[in-house]
Amino acid sequence: MENINIFEGAIPSKIFEYLGSGVPIIYGLNGAGADILKKSGNGVKIRPENDEDLIEAINTIKNEYNLYIKKAKKGRDFAIKHYLREEIMNGCVKFIENSIK
């Protein structure tokens, strides 16, 4: 499959499930989806469609497993704080309440 830049603005919805799982993520994304994963602190970015990068990322996680589990838990907390619908709605309500005071 060819790496197509048209998808760089897209955010695959499965990113949030992956972050919520609390396990290390290996991702070959660019654009908005990659930005979210980078900000979360979880995961290892590889070049899309690059087998050698994938093997290296697997070995990195395997060799530093405890570190990457900590990063994965940090990523889970990030997803809950920034993307849980309840939290987003609470932020909207607070914004509206503060705006009408």
Secondary structure as GFF3:
##gff-version 3
##sequence-region A 1 101
A	DSSP	three_ten_helix	5	9	.	.	.	ID=ss1
A	DSSP	alpha_helix	14	21	.	.	.	ID=ss2
A	DSSP	beta_strand	26	27	.	.	.	ID=ss3
A	DSSP	alpha_helix	32	40	.	.	.	ID=ss4
A	DSSP	beta_strand	44	45	.	.	.	ID=ss5
A	DSSP	alpha_helix	51	63	.	.	.	ID=ss6
A	DSSP	alpha_helix	65	83	.	.	.	ID=ss7
A	DSSP	alpha_helix	85	99	.	.	.	ID=ss8
###
